[in-house]
Amino acid sequence: MARAATTSDAFNAVAEPRRREILEYLAQHERPVGDIVIALKLEQPSVSKHLRVLRDVGLVRVRRNGRHMMYQTNASGLRPLHEWTQFFEKLWTHQLTSIKDRAEQKELEKLFQQNKKEEKQQ
């Protein structure tokens, strides 16, 4: 099956590391392209291309402020990504809890063995 174009799918759009960097940078504040270029040390045409992809899939909002186009991460556009990863968060949490429980059990067994050894020595 052919892979969906990055311009039509948020998951494919964020598969590109530079786009994720841009989303993170724009998450806190609205910024013009020039700020993104400087902060992320990318070429302006590259930033513009990435912003277009992100805008087309709804992950970035844009508004005009005089001569500047101001970009910001669109939190509601990220919702499908967030909801999908939440499913796996339950698995991760369960796995981490299991690892923690096993480690604590091993530590208790170790302390028990040490106490038995000390009792025999006395």
C-alpha positions as CSV (number, residue, x, y, z in Angstrom):
1,M,0.0,0.0,0.0
2,A,1.3,3.4,-0.9
3,R,2.2,5.8,1.9
4,A,0.0,8.9,2.3
5,A,1.5,12.2,1.2
6,T,2.9,14.3,4.0
7,T,0.5,17.1,3.1
8,S,-2.6,15.1,3.9
9,D,-1.6,13.2,7.1
10,A,-0.5,14.7,10.4
11,F,1.4,11.4,11.3
12,N,3.5,11.6,8.1
13,A,4.0,15.3,8.6
14,V,5.5,14.8,12.1
15,A,7.7,11.9,10.9
16,E,10.1,14.6,9.6
17,P,12.4,15.6,12.5
18,R,12.7,19.2,11.4
19,R,9.0,19.6,11.4
20,R,8.8,18.3,15.0
21,E,11.5,20.9,16.0
22,I,9.4,23.6,14.4
23,L,6.3,22.5,16.2
24,E,8.1,22.5,19.5
25,Y,9.6,25.9,18.8
26,L,6.1,27.3,17.9
27,A,4.3,25.7,20.8
28,Q,4.9,28.5,23.3
29,H,4.8,31.6,21.2
30,E,3.6,32.8,17.8
31,R,6.7,33.6,15.6
32,P,7.5,34.8,12.1
33,V,9.5,32.7,9.7
34,G,12.7,34.7,10.3
35,D,12.7,33.8,14.0
36,I,12.4,30.1,13.1
37,V,15.2,30.3,10.6
38,I,17.5,31.9,13.2
39,A,16.6,29.7,16.2
40,L,16.7,26.4,14.4
41,K,19.5,27.3,12.0
42,L,17.6,26.2,8.9
43,E,17.4,27.8,5.5
44,Q,14.4,30.1,4.9
45,P,13.1,28.1,1.9
46,S,13.2,24.9,4.0
47,V,11.4,26.4,6.9
48,S,8.7,27.8,4.6
49,K,8.3,24.4,2.9
50,H,7.9,22.7,6.3
51,L,5.5,25.3,7.6
52,R,3.3,24.8,4.5
53,V,3.2,21.1,5.1
54,L,2.4,21.6,8.8
55,R,-0.3,24.2,8.0
56,D,-1.9,22.0,5.3
57,V,-2.4,19.2,7.8
58,G,-3.7,21.5,10.5
59,L,-0.7,21.4,12.9
60,V,0.2,25.1,12.5
61,R,-2.0,28.2,12.5
62,V,-1.0,31.3,10.6
63,R,-2.1,34.9,10.8
64,R,-0.9,38.1,9.1
65,N,0.6,40.8,11.3
66,G,1.4,43.7,9.0
67,R,4.0,42.4,6.5
68,H,4.7,39.3,8.6
69,M,3.1,35.9,8.7
70,M,2.9,34.7,12.3
71,Y,2.9,31.0,13.0
72,Q,2.0,29.0,16.0
73,T,1.4,25.3,16.8
74,N,-2.3,24.4,16.6
75,A,-3.0,22.4,19.7
76,S,-6.3,21.1,18.4
77,G,-4.6,19.8,15.3
78,L,-2.3,17.7,17.6
79,R,-5.2,16.0,19.3
80,P,-5.3,12.9,17.0
81,L,-1.6,12.4,17.5
82,H,-2.0,12.8,21.3
83,E,-5.0,10.4,21.4
84,W,-3.2,7.8,19.5
85,T,-0.1,7.9,21.7
86,Q,-2.2,7.8,24.9
87,F,-3.2,4.2,24.0
88,F,0.5,3.2,24.1
89,E,1.1,5.2,27.3
90,K,-1.0,2.6,29.1
91,L,1.3,-0.1,27.9
92,W,4.4,1.9,28.9
93,T,3.0,2.6,32.3
94,H,2.2,-1.1,32.8
95,Q,5.6,-2.2,31.7
96,L,7.4,0.3,33.9
97,T,5.3,-0.7,36.9
98,S,6.1,-4.4,36.2
99,I,9.8,-3.6,36.0
100,K,9.6,-1.6,39.3
101,D,7.8,-4.4,41.0
102,R,10.3,-7.0,39.9
103,A,13.2,-4.8,41.1
104,E,11.6,-4.2,44.5
105,Q,10.9,-7.9,44.8
106,K,14.6,-8.7,44.0
107,E,15.7,-6.1,46.6
108,L,13.5,-7.7,49.2
109,E,14.8,-11.2,48.4
110,K,18.4,-9.9,48.6
111,L,17.7,-8.2,52.0
112,F,16.0,-11.4,53.3
113,Q,19.1,-13.5,52.2
114,Q,21.4,-11.1,53.9
115,N,19.4,-11.3,57.1
116,K,19.4,-15.1,57.0
117,K,23.2,-15.1,56.5
118,E,23.7,-12.7,59.4
119,E,21.5,-14.8,61.7
120,K,23.5,-17.9,60.9
121,Q,26.7,-16.1,61.7
122,Q,25.5,-15.1,65.2
